[in-house]
Amino acid sequence: MTLRISQFAAVCGLSLLALPGVVQAQAPRYQSPIGLPATPQQQLSLPSPQAISPNGSVVEDVIVRVNDQIINRSDLERSVQQMAAENQQNNASPAEIAERQKNLLRDMIDQQLLLSRAKELGMNADAEVIRRLDEIRKQNHLDTMDDLEKAARQQGVSYEDFKANIRNSILTQQVVRDEVGRRLQMTQAQEQAYYEAHKQDFAQPEQVRLSEILVPLPAEANDAAIAQAQAKASDIEAKLKGGAKFNDLAEAYSGGPTASQGGDLGLFKRGALAKVLEDQTFDLKAGESTAPIRTRQGFVILKVTEHQAAGVPPMKDVENEIQNAMYMEQMQPALRAYLTKLREDAYIDIAQGFVDSGASAKQTKPVFTAYAAPVSKKQKKAAQEKKRFDRGGRFSAAKTAPAPAATPVATTATAAGATTTTTATATTAKASNPAKPKKIKREKVRYGQAPRNALPAGPQEAAGVGADTGEGAAPAPGAAMTMTPQNTTQIATASDDNPLTPKAPVAAKTRYSARAKTEKADKAAAQATKAKEKAALTPAPMSTDEKATTQTQAAPLGLNGDTAKKKKKTKVAGAPKERLQDKEKQAPVEAPAPEPTVNPALGPAPGEPTPPPAPQPAPAATTPKN
C-alpha cells in the first residue's frame, strides 16, 4: 500500500513548494508583501495591532506561539500570497477559496505541532533533503548544487527557505506516517466492500498511456532541415523495428522534455489529443508504436504503453486506487484527532483577532509572569522567624485555629458515693475576622530579675505552686474527676441546639464618645492591675537588725582594724594663721656609723684597733661515770 507525497501534502496542508519537481517563485523571508499589489483571489485581510507611536504601522509581530516556535506576520502573509497563486492556478471555486482561507492558520499551527513532535522523536531529514535537492537539480538540467542555488536566487526564491520547506515537508510526512498511518488497518473484505459501493467512482473512459520520441524542428525550418529531421526519425523507426527498446532510444535521441523519463507522457482520454494523433494512437494495442508524424514541434514517434477500455475496470486493476482512497478516508479523522491531542499537550498562544479553526476546548494557554529571583537562605530564615511570631491576625498569612467553645460539665452521683463527670460537646463557632496581632513590646529586665511578660506562664504558675502536674498525678482533695476532650475541635449534636434558648444580643455600632469612655475604663483597670502586680513584686521592708548588719558590712575598714573616722581639726575664730616656713626646722637625725667587720682568721687591719675578745661560754659540768 503506497501513498503519493502530494497526497501527504494535501492531508497535512503543506505547501506545494516543498515537493520535489515543483519550483515556484517565492519572496525571501525578510520581505513583507504589504506594499505589493493584491491578486484578485487575495481577499483575506489580516488584523493588525495598534502601533505604539502615532501615525505608525506594525510591520512585523508574533501571530502565534507554538511551544518554542513562533509564526510571524510575514510568514502568514507569505502563505496568503502562495495560497492565492495556487487558487488562481487550479481555478478554485469561491467555496474552496473561502474554506482554504478559513483553515490557513490552522494548517500552519498543525505543521508547527508536527515539527515539534519530530523534534521530540529525534528525527533527522538531512540525507533526504540532499536527495530531494539532487532530484530537482537533475530535473532542471543543472550541473551542480551551486547552479541550483543561483537559479533559485535569479527567480527571487530564498534558497535557505526553499531547503527549510523541503526539510519540514519530510519531517511532517515521517511523523504522520509513523504516528498515524501505521495504526490504520484495512482488510481485503473492507476493500471489496468499498469497491462495490464506489464502482461508479472508478468508471473511466477509454484512454491510452503514451510515450514519445521527438525530433525537434524550428518554426522557420527550410526544406533541407525538414528532410534531415525526417531521415533521422526514419532511422529511429528502423531501430525500433529491429528490436531496440523505446526507452533507450528516447533517452538517446529524443529532444522532448520527457527524454530523461523514457519519453513517458501519461494517460490521455479521447478528445484530449489532436485529431491526427488520436486517430493513429487509439487504434493501437499496448506495446505498438506509430510511424513518424509531422507536428509543429517536429517529427514525433508515439508508443502506446497501456490501453484502457471504457467502463468499470476489475478490482485488481484499481486495487492501489482503492487502498489510497480508503487510506485518505480514514486518515482525515485520525489525523485531526491526533493533531487535537497535540494541541492539548502543547502551549499555544494566539494573538487577538486571529482564530484557530482546529482549536480544542482543553488547550492550555501559557501564563506570562514577571521574573522572581530565587529566595536566599537569609530570606528563608527571615520568613521562618516571621512565621514563628505570627499570631494569625487579620493581615497575617497564617490562619489562626478557632478557640474551642466552653464545655459544660455535668456531675452524676453513683451508688458508691463517687461522683463522675461527663462533658457535653458544643459546636465551635468559626472565628470572625481576627484582629490585627498585638505588637510584642520588649520588657526591660534588670540584673537578677526574671522576665514576667515576654515569657509564657510556666506549668507551676498555671497549675498552682506545689501542685502535681505530671502524667498520672492524683487529683486534689475535694475536686471531682473530669473528662476533657483531647482535640480542640468539638462535634455538635442535635440535642445541644435548643431553639428556645435566648441568644446573646449582637453588639451594635457605638459612637466615638461611648468607645472613648470604654477605652478610658479599660485603661484605668489595666493601670490598677499593673499597680497590684508591682506591689506584689515589691520586697518587704528590712527590720532594724537587718539594717544594722547591712550598715556594718558596708562600712570601710581602716588601718590596724581602726574603723573610727579621724576627727577634723576645728579652727578657732581669730587665731593666727600658721605658715609652713614659720615652723622651726628640726635638725636631721644622724645615722650611727657602721661597725667595722673583722675577719678572725686574718686579724685586724694595720692601723685599726684590736677588738676585744669575744666572751667564751662556760664549760658544761661533767658527771663521773660509775
Wavefront OBJ file of the C-alpha trace (Angstrom):
o trace
v 0.000 0.000 0.000
v 1.589 3.222 -1.179
v 0.634 6.863 -0.858
v 1.990 9.623 -3.028
v 3.841 12.539 -1.497
v 1.327 15.012 -2.940
v -1.451 13.228 -1.045
v 0.546 13.511 2.198
v 0.964 17.196 1.463
v -2.762 17.601 0.887
v -3.544 15.870 4.188
v -1.041 17.930 6.199
v -1.902 21.211 4.500
v 1.687 21.645 3.306
v 2.945 23.960 0.613
v 3.470 22.629 -2.891
v 6.795 24.405 -2.886
v 8.130 21.734 -0.525
v 7.540 18.936 -3.041
v 10.223 17.728 -5.475
v 9.876 18.865 -9.042
v 7.775 21.922 -8.233
v 9.707 25.172 -8.333
v 7.746 28.356 -7.729
v 8.779 31.920 -7.210
v 8.649 32.884 -3.533
v 9.562 36.087 -1.761
v 12.536 35.977 0.614
v 11.849 35.638 4.311
v 12.850 39.185 5.142
v 10.474 40.833 2.627
v 6.974 41.885 3.560
v 4.250 41.915 0.892
v 2.396 44.854 2.443
v 3.197 47.183 -0.429
v 2.694 44.577 -3.193
v -0.483 44.664 -5.309
v -3.074 42.139 -4.210
v -4.260 39.447 -6.596
v -7.999 39.011 -7.216
v -8.007 35.860 -5.055
v -6.224 37.549 -2.106
v -9.220 38.850 -0.205
v -8.113 37.756 3.259
v -7.445 40.818 5.436
v -5.197 40.270 8.438
v -5.903 42.228 11.633
v -3.002 44.405 12.705
v -2.284 45.569 16.264
v -2.269 49.201 17.246
v 1.063 50.928 16.715
v 2.894 52.324 19.725
v 3.952 55.559 18.057
v 1.388 57.906 16.451
v 0.948 57.684 12.661
v 2.885 54.395 12.693
v 2.146 50.950 11.307
v 3.125 47.489 12.534
v 5.340 45.719 10.002
v 6.261 42.587 11.964
v 4.848 40.942 15.074
v 4.204 37.479 16.508
v 0.867 35.933 15.494
v 1.058 32.511 17.186
v 3.382 30.891 19.727
v 3.509 27.099 19.500
v 5.725 25.656 22.253
v 9.173 27.063 21.479
v 8.285 28.116 17.892
v 6.569 31.240 16.574
v 4.583 32.228 13.468
v 5.274 35.818 12.396
v 3.090 38.142 10.384
v 5.441 37.820 7.409
v 5.036 34.014 7.468
v 1.256 34.335 7.386
v 1.315 36.961 4.617
v 3.627 34.776 2.528
v 1.245 31.827 2.966
v -1.682 34.024 1.922
v 0.134 35.040 -1.275
v 1.084 31.444 -2.070
v -2.474 30.247 -1.450
v -3.819 32.926 -3.794
v -1.417 31.852 -6.520
v -2.427 28.188 -6.128
v -6.132 29.074 -6.224
v -5.590 31.005 -9.442
v -3.582 28.179 -10.982
v -6.147 25.497 -10.032
v -9.201 27.651 -10.883
v -10.645 27.031 -7.433
v -14.282 27.832 -6.748
v -15.273 30.602 -4.274
v -16.367 27.971 -1.742
v -12.974 26.252 -1.912
v -11.160 29.588 -1.598
v -13.200 30.526 1.495
v -12.538 27.126 3.082
v -8.790 27.365 2.494
v -8.665 30.908 3.882
v -10.541 29.784 6.986
v -8.148 26.884 7.662
v -4.909 28.605 6.636
v -3.785 29.465 10.175
v -4.920 26.048 11.410
v -2.699 24.322 8.823
v 0.306 26.436 9.833
v -0.203 25.545 13.506
v -0.590 21.868 12.538
v 2.765 21.976 10.785
v 4.490 23.509 13.824
v 2.966 20.846 16.075
v 4.200 18.063 13.787
v 7.679 19.623 13.672
v 7.757 19.799 17.480
v 6.752 16.141 17.643
v 9.500 15.228 15.158
v 11.990 17.030 17.380
v 10.791 15.024 20.397
v 11.153 11.760 18.460
v 14.693 12.699 17.355
v 14.007 12.520 13.595
v 16.648 13.723 11.130
v 15.965 14.563 7.469
v 19.320 15.929 6.291
v 20.084 12.988 3.980
v 16.597 13.055 2.444
v 16.842 16.824 1.862
v 20.071 16.364 -0.092
v 18.469 13.604 -2.175
v 15.432 15.756 -2.964
v 17.608 18.718 -3.963
v 19.651 16.472 -6.256
v 16.449 15.270 -7.967
v 15.379 18.875 -8.533
v 18.821 19.652 -9.962
v 18.565 16.770 -12.421
v 15.045 17.724 -13.485
v 16.197 21.270 -14.254
v 19.335 20.012 -16.116
v 21.781 21.746 -13.779
v 25.340 20.588 -13.233
v 25.964 21.375 -9.543
v 24.142 22.440 -6.410
v 25.668 25.898 -6.741
v 23.936 26.250 -10.097
v 20.648 25.288 -8.419
v 21.187 27.942 -5.744
v 21.992 30.586 -8.371
v 18.899 29.643 -10.382
v 16.731 29.949 -7.264
v 18.136 33.395 -6.467
v 17.586 34.556 -10.028
v 13.894 33.641 -9.687
v 13.638 35.582 -6.406
v 13.464 32.469 -4.222
v 15.311 32.289 -0.903
v 17.399 29.135 -1.185
v 17.569 28.649 2.598
v 13.786 28.926 2.882
v 13.427 26.513 -0.012
v 15.575 23.898 1.763
v 13.740 24.558 5.068
v 10.388 23.906 3.366
v 11.667 20.606 1.949
v 13.011 19.607 5.357
v 9.716 20.495 7.105
v 7.776 18.535 4.480
v 9.903 15.426 5.037
v 9.655 15.609 8.839
v 5.879 16.103 8.853
v 5.446 13.194 6.425
v 7.514 10.928 8.667
v 5.508 11.894 11.784
v 2.172 11.333 10.016
v 3.368 8.014 8.617
v 4.783 6.680 11.906
v 2.290 8.120 14.413
v -0.962 7.889 12.406
v -0.592 5.984 9.127
v 0.853 2.798 10.583
v -2.044 2.488 13.015
v -4.636 2.361 10.218
v -5.642 -1.158 9.224
v -7.572 -2.306 6.125
v -8.665 -5.839 5.301
v -9.457 -7.462 1.939
v -13.113 -7.608 2.871
v -13.189 -3.858 3.521
v -11.534 -3.200 0.138
v -14.086 -5.406 -1.634
v -16.958 -3.652 0.144
v -15.525 -0.245 -0.754
v -15.138 -1.277 -4.411
v -18.730 -2.487 -4.613
v -20.029 0.708 -3.001
v -17.973 3.074 -5.216
v -17.919 1.303 -8.554
v -19.132 4.343 -10.424
v -16.287 6.377 -8.970
v -13.785 4.053 -10.667
v -15.582 4.118 -14.021
v -13.255 5.531 -16.678
v -13.490 6.376 -20.350
v -11.208 4.872 -22.978
v -7.709 6.179 -22.535
v -4.161 5.367 -23.543
v -0.755 5.935 -21.959
v 1.738 7.291 -24.457
v 5.497 7.723 -24.731
v 7.241 9.904 -27.347
v 10.481 10.309 -29.266
v 10.667 13.847 -30.637
v 12.967 15.059 -33.392
v 12.637 18.842 -32.994
v 12.427 21.345 -35.861
v 12.488 25.148 -35.712
v 9.376 27.011 -36.788
v 11.102 28.575 -39.874
v 12.920 25.411 -40.984
v 13.829 25.061 -44.648
v 13.352 22.018 -46.793
v 16.856 20.680 -46.140
v 16.362 20.773 -42.371
v 12.962 19.116 -42.726
v 14.415 16.358 -44.863
v 17.274 15.836 -42.416
v 14.854 15.571 -39.453
v 12.629 13.166 -41.367
v 15.605 10.959 -42.168
v 16.615 10.887 -38.507
v 13.071 9.924 -37.468
v 13.009 7.137 -40.091
v 16.331 5.836 -38.788
v 14.900 5.708 -35.212
v 11.819 3.858 -36.518
v 14.069 1.298 -38.202
v 15.913 0.708 -34.946
v 12.596 0.168 -33.131
v 11.562 -2.427 -35.700
v 14.983 -4.006 -35.305
v 14.266 -4.749 -31.629
v 15.733 -1.724 -29.809
v 13.988 -0.568 -26.635
v 11.819 2.511 -26.912
v 13.004 3.918 -23.566
v 16.675 3.712 -24.514
v 16.104 5.391 -27.869
v 14.044 8.129 -26.211
v 16.825 8.920 -23.741
v 19.440 8.893 -26.533
v 17.695 10.711 -29.446
v 14.564 12.457 -28.154
v 14.635 16.235 -27.893
v 11.473 16.481 -25.803
v 11.250 17.474 -22.109
v 10.437 13.874 -21.037
v 13.534 12.247 -22.526
v 15.034 11.500 -19.078
v 11.837 9.597 -18.107
v 11.941 7.423 -21.232
v 9.516 9.733 -23.077
v 6.500 8.943 -20.841
v 3.643 11.437 -21.424
v 0.942 9.919 -19.184
v -2.707 8.997 -19.816
v -4.884 10.677 -22.472
v -8.649 10.368 -22.907
v -10.468 10.660 -26.196
v -10.698 14.277 -27.240
v -7.584 15.326 -25.328
v -5.239 14.891 -28.323
v -5.226 16.391 -31.788
v -7.323 14.591 -34.358
v -4.338 13.322 -36.331
v -2.688 11.913 -33.207
v -5.875 10.460 -31.721
v -6.754 8.556 -34.910
v -3.330 6.876 -35.053
v -2.924 6.044 -31.332
v -6.359 4.828 -30.100
v -6.426 2.087 -32.724
v -3.135 0.592 -31.462
v -2.685 -2.055 -28.802
v -0.373 -1.849 -25.807
v 3.290 -2.053 -26.943
v 2.717 -0.827 -30.528
v 4.137 2.438 -31.904
v 3.285 4.801 -34.757
v 5.290 5.946 -37.738
v 6.940 9.387 -37.569
v 4.211 12.060 -37.500
v 4.854 15.671 -38.621
v 3.819 18.281 -35.974
v 4.654 21.914 -35.335
v 7.420 20.840 -32.957
v 8.938 18.382 -35.430
v 8.662 14.673 -36.148
v 7.285 12.557 -33.260
v 7.029 8.792 -32.791
v 4.356 7.711 -30.247
v 4.146 4.365 -28.435
v 1.064 3.043 -26.624
v 2.323 1.585 -23.338
v -1.174 0.994 -21.876
v -4.638 0.899 -23.444
v -7.620 1.046 -21.071
v -11.103 0.303 -22.374
v -14.124 2.327 -21.306
v -16.212 1.106 -18.326
v -15.529 -0.083 -14.778
v -12.179 -1.860 -14.550
v -11.831 -5.013 -12.440
v -10.802 -4.671 -8.799
v -7.257 -5.957 -9.346
v -6.590 -3.143 -11.817
v -7.660 -0.403 -9.399
v -6.538 -2.006 -6.135
v -3.949 0.720 -5.463
v -6.517 3.439 -6.050
v -8.949 1.700 -3.667
v -6.300 1.478 -0.971
v -5.354 5.129 -1.408
v -8.994 6.212 -1.277
v -9.666 4.175 1.869
v -6.422 5.381 3.400
v -7.335 9.028 2.805
v -10.862 8.455 4.085
v -9.530 7.055 7.391
v -6.584 9.429 7.542
v -8.619 12.632 7.698
v -10.414 11.984 11.052
v -7.450 10.086 12.540
v -5.007 12.881 11.720
v -7.382 15.545 13.015
v -7.801 13.631 16.306
v -4.008 13.259 16.576
v -3.463 16.989 15.968
v -6.134 17.832 18.544
v -4.281 15.683 21.093
v -1.041 17.504 20.229
v -2.832 20.821 20.766
v -3.978 19.756 24.215
v -0.447 18.716 25.200
v 1.201 21.861 23.807
v 1.265 25.550 24.760
v -0.432 27.667 22.060
v -0.913 31.424 22.357
v -2.757 33.191 19.507
v -2.781 36.966 19.097
v -6.057 38.829 19.417
v -8.080 38.934 16.205
v -6.864 35.560 14.828
v -8.836 32.311 15.060
v -7.612 28.718 15.001
v -10.364 26.645 13.376
v -8.868 23.440 14.818
v -8.650 24.638 18.446
v -9.657 22.331 21.302
v -11.541 23.290 24.447
v -8.884 21.525 26.565
v -5.941 23.550 25.281
v -3.539 25.091 27.798
v -2.696 28.727 27.326
v 0.609 29.889 28.815
v 0.563 32.484 31.610
v 3.307 35.100 31.405
v 4.572 36.356 34.762
v 7.412 38.565 35.895
v 10.755 37.112 36.860
v 11.047 36.117 40.528
v 14.535 35.902 41.951
v 15.365 32.742 43.908
v 14.952 33.011 47.675
v 18.233 33.151 49.552
v 18.969 31.403 52.839
v 18.795 34.711 54.696
v 15.335 35.433 53.297
v 14.154 31.935 54.175
v 15.347 32.368 57.731
v 13.608 35.768 57.993
v 10.371 34.236 56.681
v 10.588 31.440 59.235
v 11.143 33.935 62.053
v 8.182 35.997 60.865
v 6.010 32.911 60.722
v 7.153 31.933 64.180
v 5.956 35.198 65.749
v 2.863 35.436 63.559
v -0.253 35.294 65.684
v -2.613 34.847 62.736
v -4.180 38.283 62.705
v -6.244 39.950 60.078
v -3.273 40.816 57.909
v -1.470 37.554 58.582
v -0.894 34.790 56.065
v -1.266 32.106 58.744
v -4.745 31.029 59.706
v -5.483 31.002 63.397
v -7.279 27.986 64.781
v -10.644 28.914 66.278
v -10.779 28.751 70.072
v -12.831 25.849 71.410
v -16.192 26.725 72.861
v -16.891 26.345 76.560
v -17.528 22.751 77.539
v -20.390 22.318 80.024
v -19.728 19.771 82.766
v -22.452 17.545 84.210
v -21.891 15.700 87.514
v -23.643 12.405 88.228
v -23.711 10.643 91.604
v -23.327 6.870 91.681
v -24.401 4.285 94.270
v -20.936 4.012 95.740
v -20.970 7.707 96.506
v -18.327 8.665 93.939
v -19.020 11.422 91.518
v -18.299 11.057 87.808
v -18.276 13.973 85.441
v -19.005 13.901 81.695
v -18.505 16.714 79.226
v -21.031 17.636 76.566
v -19.513 18.736 73.265
v -20.530 22.061 71.827
v -20.214 23.498 68.388
v -17.149 25.566 67.922
v -18.103 28.802 66.329
v -15.978 29.903 63.451
v -13.775 32.776 64.351
v -14.794 36.004 62.759
v -12.275 38.295 61.173
v -9.425 38.189 63.696
v -7.993 41.452 64.912
v -4.573 42.709 63.972
v -1.887 40.912 66.002
v -0.686 42.787 69.024
v 2.853 44.012 68.821
v 5.101 42.474 71.443
v 6.971 45.116 73.395
v 10.366 44.377 74.748
v 10.437 44.191 78.531
v 13.201 45.907 80.457
v 14.657 43.278 82.748
v 17.093 44.372 85.430
v 20.022 42.331 86.588
v 18.880 39.454 88.769
v 15.211 39.854 87.867
v 13.305 37.305 85.769
v 11.021 38.498 82.908
v 7.325 38.210 83.590
v 5.581 39.463 80.435
v 7.649 38.267 77.475
v 7.636 34.616 78.585
v 4.547 32.385 78.882
v 3.375 31.177 82.272
v 5.170 28.084 83.470
v 3.470 24.857 84.404
v 3.822 25.593 88.132
v 2.227 29.032 87.759
v -0.633 27.617 85.681
v -1.325 24.690 87.993
v -0.509 26.400 91.278
v 2.549 26.275 93.494
v 3.182 22.816 94.872
v 0.605 21.105 92.655
v 1.378 17.822 90.998
v 1.241 18.380 87.236
v 2.844 15.220 85.885
v 1.145 12.482 83.904
v -0.939 10.273 86.163
v -0.874 12.798 89.072
v -3.586 12.377 91.670
v -6.340 14.991 91.746
v -6.519 17.496 94.516
v -8.618 16.507 97.509
v -12.217 17.555 97.209
v -12.030 18.018 93.429
v -14.212 15.993 91.095
v -12.651 13.921 88.321
v -13.351 15.462 84.882
v -13.020 14.069 81.377
v -11.718 16.647 78.863
v -11.512 16.233 75.111
v -8.092 15.662 73.518
v -8.585 17.858 70.468
v -9.872 21.389 70.222
v -12.499 20.625 67.556
v -15.878 19.855 69.097
v -18.680 17.904 67.411
v -22.164 19.258 67.921
v -25.170 17.009 68.370
v -28.756 17.742 67.509
v -29.787 17.652 71.160
v -27.444 20.559 72.087
v -29.248 23.081 69.902
v -32.259 24.461 71.776
v -34.273 26.890 69.634
v -35.934 28.366 72.752
v -32.639 29.369 74.340
v -32.296 33.158 74.248
v -29.445 34.244 72.052
v -26.880 36.792 73.080
v -27.577 40.236 71.632
v -25.405 41.219 68.710
v -23.058 44.053 69.513
v -24.235 47.114 67.651
v -22.149 50.023 66.479
v -21.383 52.642 69.096
v -20.406 56.269 68.901
v -16.937 57.530 69.443
v -17.853 59.068 72.819
v -19.051 55.677 74.128
v -15.930 53.979 72.825
v -13.790 56.653 74.497
v -15.410 56.010 77.862
v -14.945 52.264 77.461
v -11.320 52.697 76.482
v -10.730 55.023 79.449
v -12.258 52.494 81.854
v -10.176 49.693 80.346
v -7.055 51.814 80.673
v -7.775 52.557 84.333
v -8.383 48.869 85.035
v -5.103 47.999 83.303
v -3.214 50.565 85.394
v -4.757 49.189 88.583
v -3.778 45.656 87.607
v -0.253 46.828 86.885
v -0.029 48.583 90.246
v -1.151 45.416 92.025
v 1.477 43.380 90.183
v 4.151 45.924 91.086
v 3.094 45.893 94.742
v 3.142 42.094 94.776
v 6.677 42.056 93.425
v 7.976 44.758 95.805
v 10.070 43.126 98.630
v 9.091 43.586 102.312
v 10.941 46.346 104.302
v 14.041 45.331 106.332
v 13.993 45.068 110.101
v 16.261 47.073 112.485
v 18.770 44.265 112.920
v 18.990 43.736 109.192
v 19.654 47.430 108.670
v 22.426 47.463 111.302
v 24.061 44.392 109.849
v 23.921 45.881 106.390
v 25.495 49.150 107.543
v 28.287 47.299 109.368
v 29.065 45.191 106.336
v 29.011 48.205 104.059
v 31.367 50.332 106.252
v 35.058 50.634 105.059
v 37.857 49.028 107.046
v 40.731 51.328 108.401
v 44.390 50.590 109.195
v 45.099 48.137 112.041
v 41.438 47.391 112.247
v 40.679 51.006 113.296
v 37.295 51.773 111.786
v 36.913 55.101 113.595
v 36.917 58.156 111.453
v 39.538 60.821 112.051
v 38.186 63.979 113.518
v 38.818 67.103 111.633
v 40.529 69.978 113.397
v 38.226 72.792 114.119
v 39.524 76.269 113.501
v 39.329 78.799 116.284
v 37.991 82.119 115.246
v 40.607 84.899 115.409
v 43.593 82.510 115.768
v 46.687 83.495 113.754
v 47.488 81.520 110.697
v 50.437 79.226 110.818
v 52.657 79.143 107.805
v 54.916 76.292 106.865
v 58.023 78.430 106.566
v 57.481 79.853 110.074
v 57.747 76.477 111.714
v 61.117 75.635 113.387
v 63.307 73.477 111.367
v 64.353 70.312 113.193
v 67.965 69.077 112.930
v 68.314 65.946 110.903
v 68.981 62.845 112.871
v 72.376 61.381 112.022
v 72.551 57.684 111.427
v 75.126 55.719 113.547
v 78.370 54.815 111.803
v 78.675 51.210 110.758
v 80.876 48.992 112.845
v 83.961 47.524 111.139
v 83.849 43.970 110.135
v 86.911 41.873 111.164
v 87.813 38.518 109.826
v 89.065 36.403 112.782
v 91.424 34.414 110.597
v 93.282 37.475 109.243
v 93.090 39.694 112.215
v 92.615 43.443 112.229
v 93.966 45.601 109.530
v 97.086 47.684 110.154
v 96.226 50.892 111.914
v 92.940 49.648 113.280
v 92.375 48.934 116.981
v 92.198 45.372 118.113
v 88.665 44.397 119.035
v 88.112 42.935 122.464
v 87.925 39.161 122.618
v 84.536 37.633 122.467
v 83.294 36.117 125.682
v 83.669 32.365 125.867
v 80.803 30.201 127.078
v 81.186 28.441 130.388
v 82.142 24.757 130.175
v 79.417 22.336 130.901
v 79.630 20.238 134.111
v 80.560 16.629 133.583
v 79.213 13.744 135.582
v 81.648 10.996 136.504
v 80.850 7.537 135.324
v 80.490 4.755 137.790
l 1 2 3 4 5 6 7 8 9 10 11 12 13 14 15 16 17 18 19 20 21 22 23 24 25 26 27 28 29 30 31 32 33 34 35 36 37 38 39 40 41 42 43 44 45 46 47 48 49 50 51 52 53 54 55 56 57 58 59 60 61 62 63 64 65 66 67 68 69 70 71 72 73 74 75 76 77 78 79 80 81 82 83 84 85 86 87 88 89 90 91 92 93 94 95 96 97 98 99 100 101 102 103 104 105 106 107 108 109 110 111 112 113 114 115 116 117 118 119 120 121 122 123 124 125 126 127 128 129 130 131 132 133 134 135 136 137 138 139 140 141 142 143 144 145 146 147 148 149 150 151 152 153 154 155 156 157 158 159 160 161 162 163 164 165 166 167 168 169 170 171 172 173 174 175 176 177 178 179 180 181 182 183 184 185 186 187 188 189 190 191 192 193 194 195 196 197 198 199 200 201 202 203 204 205 206 207 208 209 210 211 212 213 214 215 216 217 218 219 220 221 222 223 224 225 226 227 228 229 230 231 232 233 234 235 236 237 238 239 240 241 242 243 244 245 246 247 248 249 250 251 252 253 254 255 256 257 258 259 260 261 262 263 264 265 266 267 268 269 270 271 272 273 274 275 276 277 278 279 280 281 282 283 284 285 286 287 288 289 290 291 292 293 294 295 296 297 298 299 300 301 302 303 304 305 306 307 308 309 310 311 312 313 314 315 316 317 318 319 320 321 322 323 324 325 326 327 328 329 330 331 332 333 334 335 336 337 338 339 340 341 342 343 344 345 346 347 348 349 350 351 352 353 354 355 356 357 358 359 360 361 362 363 364 365 366 367 368 369 370 371 372 373 374 375 376 377 378 379 380 381 382 383 384 385 386 387 388 389 390 391 392 393 394 395 396 397 398 399 400 401 402 403 404 405 406 407 408 409 410 411 412 413 414 415 416 417 418 419 420 421 422 423 424 425 426 427 428 429 430 431 432 433 434 435 436 437 438 439 440 441 442 443 444 445 446 447 448 449 450 451 452 453 454 455 456 457 458 459 460 461 462 463 464 465 466 467 468 469 470 471 472 473 474 475 476 477 478 479 480 481 482 483 484 485 486 487 488 489 490 491 492 493 494 495 496 497 498 499 500 501 502 503 504 505 506 507 508 509 510 511 512 513 514 515 516 517 518 519 520 521 522 523 524 525 526 527 528 529 530 531 532 533 534 535 536 537 538 539 540 541 542 543 544 545 546 547 548 549 550 551 552 553 554 555 556 557 558 559 560 561 562 563 564 565 566 567 568 569 570 571 572 573 574 575 576 577 578 579 580 581 582 583 584 585 586 587 588 589 590 591 592 593 594 595 596 597 598 599 600 601 602 603 604 605 606 607 608 609 610 611 612 613 614 615 616 617 618 619 620 621 622 623 624 625 626
